[in-house]
Each structure stands twice: as structure tokens, then as C-alpha cells.
Amino acid sequence: KIIKGPDQKYHLYVCGWPEKSPKGHHTWPESIVYHAICDNSVGPYVIRDTIGPGHNPEVFQAKNGKYVIDGYYLSDSVNGPWTYKTFDFDARDRKIIEGLSNLTFAKREDGSTLMVCRGGGVWISETGLSTYNQITDKRVYPDVEGEFEDPVVWRDHVQYHLIVNDWLGRIAFYQRSKDG
């Protein structure tokens, strides 16, 4: 996700690894999060700085105005400095669905934050920084056999949208929901 900062520039946080790595794509577990900026939303983006280790970074603004890159990094500014933290999760007597990685976030109408994890579990945090509480007891993805990863959730003025990749089926699924 791209975020427009108070500086009126567009900020994109991406991960990468050395192009010349002998392991190629298999170097992804050693990914580095980079901060790139642009004067418009479509690019080209220029890398401004390195944040630190991480994969599948996604930025959002918490209820208190702080910026969060999942994993997670926390800052008062889109330009850092960034401090590494960890989220707190409460499964609420439910089984955690396939782990807590590849997190994606959407701001709810009341200012709280909805989060979907790689496994398709839905979690809510009152502030985006406070404990995330699991609200589902099964995945929200389509009921098909697959290997799902890299979900992306967002909310517009009407509803929530979710796209998730099924790399086993070589397809992506798009879903909508009024309440997330």
C-alpha cells in the first residue's frame, strides 16, 4: 500500500534482496524493507532509505497518528526513525489459523484496525497498536483446496475488499464484505 504523507509525497515500503544472490528468489527470508518516495502516486519511486529486516511490508497509520509497518516498525513520521516492536495477539480461545504472517490492515469506520493474516483469520485492534483480537474461527478465504498467501485488504466508502493469492491453484481470489 502507498501512503500520502504530510509532506505531500507518496511513500512506499517494499522489500528486496540482492539481485546477484546465488539463491535468487530463495533469498526472500533475508529480505530488507526499503522506503521509497515519489511526488505522484504512480512513480517512478526512488529508494530513500533502508528500514531493516522484513518481508511483505505494509504501512498504515494507527489511531494515535503513529505510522506502522507490519512486522512491526513504529514511527511518528513516514520518514522515520523507525523502532522495531512486536504486536500482541489474543486468539480468544480460538485456534490461530495458519500462523501470523503476511499481515494486511484496513482502517475501520470507528478508527480501529482490521487485520487479516496469511491463514485468513480476521483480527481487530482498537488502536492498531493495542492487542489484536481474533474474531474468526475459520479462514475467510474461499472453501477450496489451495495454498493461500499475501492477502491484501482495504476499505472504501462502501465495503471491504480482499485479494488473496492461491499459488497452488495459480489464481487470485477477490472477495467483498460489508463488515469485514
C-alpha angles and dihedrals in degrees: 000000000000120000128200108224131210086261087067089241125122116245125204125183114202137165130231146157133210111299090216094054111138089224092052112193090001087075089076093106086066094051122152123214114232130192115222128182139196138176090234135034098249102054159170090229121203122209108245102178148337118260102187142261117341147110133225094014117195124180128213137160117246123222091263092056096255118134119239130196109192116250074051135272121158130200142161088225138041085236096056151189089212127207120200115234138159129239121237117229130196113193089192095222091311128118111258106243111237097320137295107279137109090041121192127189141204130183112240123219091256092054095256120123128247116205131190119197129209091266093057098253117145120224133180131206121191092219106014087248101055122084115307111229119206111234100178131067096198136029118282094216122106114290096251132114107263149123105253126195145146100040118188120199129184139161128223127185091284110034150335121278128202130187119185130179122230102197093181092056092036091230139106123223125216119204135177132203135179094213105025 
